[in-house]
Amino acid sequence: MSSSIGQSLGQGALRLLFVTPRFFPMTGGVESHVYEVGRRLVAAGVQLTVLTTDRSGRLPAHEQLAGMEIVRVRAWPAERDYYFAPGLVPPIAAGAWDIVHVQSYHTFVAPIAMAAAWRAHIPYVVTFHGGGHSSRMRHMGRRWQRAWLRPLLAHAQRLVALAPFEVELLSAELRLPPARFVLIPNGADLPLPAQTQPAVDEVLIASIGRLEQYKGHQRILAALPAVLEQEPRARLWIAGVGPYETALRLQARRLGVAERVEFRSIPPTERAAMSTELSRAALVVLLSEYETHPIAVLEALALGRPVLVADTSGLHDLAQRGWARAIPIDSTPPQVAQAVIDQLRHPLQPAGFELPSWDRCAEDLFELYQSIVCPQVCAS
C-alpha cells in the first residue's frame, strides 16, 4: 500500500475504529483479517484503534500491536459466544472517529456497536464474516439473527461481503439492493517459509481451522482408518485450537488412530512458521459446513498445496474456480478416504492464477472508507 494514502483526505490521517468481538491472542478468521488489514492500514498512515472484548478479565485493557491501539472491555457471560459488552458504547460515542467498521455480526457486539455509531452520527460499515456455528440451532438461527439486525444493517454506509455468493444471498434476504454491498475478499498471502523450499511430507494430511464441530475435523478423522488401509504411513495434523479438541481426541482413541494424529496449533502472529508447516503438507483439508472465504485454505493454495474441501458455501466457490477438489458434506468415511487418497496420488494443483492479497484487501477497504468520508470532509 502507498504510504501517502493516510493523507489523502486532506485533513490528516483517517481516524478509524474497528469493532470486533475477538482479537489476538484469540485465534480465528476474523482475528486474522483484522490483524492483517489493520497493520497495513497503520503502515499507510491510518490512525487505527481496535475495540474488542475480554471475557476472561485477564487481558490488558490497553496495549499496542503493530501500530494499532487495542482497547478491551469486559464481556459476559464468560463461557458463551453470544456475550454482551455494554462497555463498548463509551469508546465509540466519545471517540472522534471518521468511520466505524464493525467486524462480524454473530454476537451482541455488532448491534451495540452499530447502535452506538448511529446515535453518535458516525458513519459505519459492516463485514459479515460468514455465519457458521457448531450448534445446529444457532446455525439455523443466523437467518433470523440477520433479519433482527436489518434496521441497523440498512443504516450502514456499506455492507462488505467476502465472497460473491454472499452478495446475492444477503441482498435478497435483507431486501437491500446489491449496490449497498461491496465485494472485498480476504487476502491469502503468507510470508515465505522460514527455510528455503521445505521438503513435502508425502503422507502428511493437514486439517485446518478452529476446533469447532462445524469445522469438520471429525469427518477427516473418521476417514483416517480407511485412509490407512491404502496408505499405512499416513499421518493427520489437526491444526487449530478450540473447545472441540477433547471430543476429537476421544474420537481418535476410539478409532485406534491416536498415534497417527497430532494436535498442534501455531500462534497466529507466527506467520513464517505457519507458512513452513503448511508447505510440508501433502494435502490440506477443510470439511466445514460453512465458510465464507476461508483464509487458511487460500493460504494453502498460495503455497501450492493441494486442497480437499466440503462442497458448501464459499468452499463451493473455490471448487467452481478449479482451485480445490470438493466432496459432498454428507460423504461417508470411506468416500472421504477415497477422495483423500485420490488427492494424494493425483493432486489437483491449480497453476497460473492469482490469489487475492492482503495488500489489495487493505487498499480496497481504504478506498471504501475514502468514498464514504471524503465527501463529508470536503463539505465541512
SVG drawing of the C-alpha trace seen along z (x, -y; Angstrom):
<svg xmlns="http://www.w3.org/2000/svg" viewBox="-37 -23 53 75">
<polyline fill="none" stroke="black" stroke-width="0.4" points="0.0,0.0 1.1,-3.6 2.3,-5.3 0.6,-8.5 -3.0,-7.4 -3.4,-8.4 -3.1,-12.0 -5.4,-11.8 -8.4,-13.0 -6.8,-16.4 -7.3,-16.9 -4.8,-14.5 -4.9,-10.7 -8.2,-8.8 -9.4,-8.1 -10.7,-4.5 -12.3,-2.3 -12.5,1.5 -15.0,3.1 -14.6,6.9 -15.9,9.4 -12.5,11.2 -8.9,10.3 -5.5,11.7 -4.4,13.7 -7.7,15.4 -7.4,17.2 -9.8,17.4 -10.5,15.9 -11.9,12.6 -9.0,12.1 -6.5,12.8 -8.5,10.5 -8.4,7.6 -4.7,8.1 -3.6,8.4 -5.7,5.5 -5.1,3.3 -1.3,3.4 -1.3,2.5 -3.6,-0.5 -1.5,-1.7 1.7,-1.4 -0.1,-3.6 -0.8,-6.3 -4.3,-5.5 -4.9,-6.1 -6.5,-2.8 -7.9,-1.6 -9.3,1.9 -12.1,2.1 -12.7,5.6 -13.9,7.6 -12.3,9.7 -14.5,12.4 -11.7,13.6 -10.8,10.3 -7.1,11.3 -6.1,9.5 -4.7,5.9 -7.3,3.2 -5.0,1.2 -2.0,2.3 -0.2,1.6 0.2,4.2 1.8,3.5 1.0,-0.2 -2.7,0.4 -4.2,-0.8 -6.0,2.2 -8.8,1.4 -10.6,4.2 -13.8,4.1 -15.3,6.8 -17.9,9.1 -20.3,11.5 -21.1,14.5 -17.5,15.8 -18.4,19.3 -20.7,18.4 -20.2,16.8 -23.3,14.6 -21.7,12.3 -22.9,8.8 -20.4,5.9 -22.1,2.6 -18.6,1.1 -18.3,0.8 -20.6,-2.3 -18.4,-5.0 -15.3,-4.5 -17.5,-4.7 -19.5,-7.7 -16.6,-9.6 -14.1,-9.0 -13.6,-11.4 -13.9,-8.6 -14.2,-9.3 -15.7,-5.8 -16.5,-2.7 -16.0,0.7 -18.0,3.5 -16.3,6.9 -18.9,9.8 -22.5,9.8 -22.6,13.1 -22.7,11.7 -24.3,8.8 -21.2,6.8 -22.4,5.9 -25.8,4.4 -24.3,2.5 -21.6,1.0 -23.9,0.2 -26.5,-1.5 -23.8,-3.5 -22.3,-4.7 -25.8,-5.5 -26.7,-7.6 -23.3,-9.4 -23.9,-10.2 -20.7,-8.3 -20.8,-6.5 -20.3,-2.8 -19.7,0.2 -20.2,3.9 -18.3,7.0 -20.4,10.2 -17.5,12.8 -19.8,15.7 -22.2,17.5 -21.1,21.0 -21.7,22.4 -21.3,25.8 -24.8,25.6 -27.3,26.7 -30.0,24.5 -27.6,21.5 -26.6,22.1 -30.2,22.3 -31.0,19.1 -28.5,17.0 -31.2,16.0 -33.4,14.8 -30.5,13.0 -29.8,11.1 -33.5,10.2 -33.4,8.8 -30.4,6.7 -31.8,5.5 -32.8,2.0 -29.2,1.4 -27.7,3.0 -29.9,0.8 -28.3,-2.3 -24.8,-1.1 -23.0,-3.1 -21.9,0.2 -22.1,3.9 -18.9,5.8 -19.0,9.3 -16.0,11.6 -17.4,13.9 -19.7,13.5 -22.4,15.8 -22.8,13.6 -23.9,10.6 -26.7,12.5 -27.8,14.3 -27.8,11.4 -29.2,8.8 -32.3,11.0 -32.6,12.0 -32.3,8.5 -34.2,6.8 -31.4,4.4 -30.2,3.5 -26.9,5.2 -25.4,1.7 -25.3,1.4 -22.8,4.3 -19.2,4.2 -17.1,7.4 -13.7,7.3 -12.2,10.8 -9.7,11.8 -6.1,11.9 -4.2,15.2 -0.5,14.2 1.8,15.8 5.4,14.8 8.0,17.2 8.7,20.3 11.2,20.0 13.5,22.3 14.0,22.5 11.7,24.9 10.8,27.2 10.5,30.8 6.9,32.0 6.0,34.9 4.2,37.1 1.9,38.7 1.1,35.7 -2.6,34.5 -3.3,31.2 -6.9,30.5 -7.0,26.8 -9.3,24.5 -10.5,23.7 -11.5,26.8 -15.3,26.4 -17.7,29.1 -19.0,27.3 -15.4,27.1 -15.5,30.8 -12.2,32.1 -14.2,35.2 -15.0,36.1 -11.4,36.5 -10.7,38.2 -13.5,40.7 -12.0,41.5 -8.4,42.0 -8.7,45.8 -9.8,46.2 -7.0,43.9 -4.5,46.0 -5.7,49.2 -4.5,47.8 -1.7,45.6 -0.3,47.1 2.2,44.3 -0.4,41.5 -0.5,39.0 -3.0,36.4 -2.1,33.0 -5.1,31.2 -4.0,27.6 -6.0,25.4 -7.3,24.8 -10.8,24.7 -13.5,26.3 -13.9,29.4 -10.4,30.7 -11.4,33.1 -14.1,34.7 -11.7,35.1 -9.0,36.7 -11.6,39.1 -12.7,40.0 -9.1,40.6 -8.6,43.0 -11.9,44.8 -10.9,45.3 -7.5,46.6 -5.6,43.9 -4.4,41.7 -0.8,42.4 -1.3,41.2 -2.9,37.9 -1.1,34.8 -2.9,31.8 -0.8,28.8 -1.6,25.1 0.7,22.3 0.2,18.8 -1.5,16.5 1.4,14.0 4.0,16.6 3.3,16.3 6.6,17.7 6.2,20.8 2.7,21.4 4.0,21.0 6.7,23.5 4.4,26.1 1.7,25.8 4.4,26.1 5.3,29.5 1.7,31.0 1.0,33.3 -2.7,32.4 -4.7,29.7 -8.3,30.5 -11.3,28.4 -14.5,30.3 -16.5,27.5 -20.3,26.9 -19.9,23.2 -17.1,21.0 -17.3,17.6 -13.9,17.0 -11.6,19.3 -8.2,17.7 -6.4,20.9 -7.5,22.6 -6.4,19.6 -3.0,19.6 -2.5,23.3 -3.4,22.6 -0.9,19.7 1.8,22.2 0.9,24.6 -0.7,27.2 -3.5,29.5 -6.7,28.9 -9.8,31.0 -13.0,29.2 -16.6,29.9 -18.9,28.7 -20.5,26.0 -20.9,22.2 -17.7,20.3 -15.8,23.6 -18.1,24.4 -16.9,21.2 -13.3,22.3 -14.1,25.7 -16.1,24.0 -13.0,22.0 -10.9,25.2 -8.8,24.3 -9.8,27.2 -11.4,30.6 -14.8,30.8 -16.9,33.6 -20.4,33.6 -20.7,32.6 -22.6,35.9 -19.9,38.1 -19.3,41.4 -15.9,42.0 -14.9,44.5 -15.9,41.8 -13.8,39.2 -10.9,41.6 -11.0,42.3 -11.1,38.6 -8.0,38.1 -6.2,41.0 -7.1,39.5 -5.7,36.1 -2.5,37.6 -1.9,39.8 -3.2,37.5 -3.3,34.0 -5.3,31.1 -2.8,28.3 -4.0,25.2 -1.4,23.1 -1.4,19.7 -3.9,17.9 -3.5,15.0 -4.9,15.3 -6.1,12.1 -3.6,10.4 -3.9,8.7 -2.4,5.5 -5.2,5.5 -7.8,6.1 -6.5,3.2 -6.3,0.9 -9.9,1.7 -11.1,1.1 -9.3,-2.3 -10.9,-3.3 -14.3,-2.3 -13.6,-4.5 -12.4,-7.3 -15.6,-7.2 -17.7,-7.5 -15.7,-10.0 -14.2,-12.3 -17.4,-13.9 -18.3,-14.7 -14.8,-16.2 -14.9,-18.2 -18.3,-19.6 -17.3,-20.6"/>
</svg>
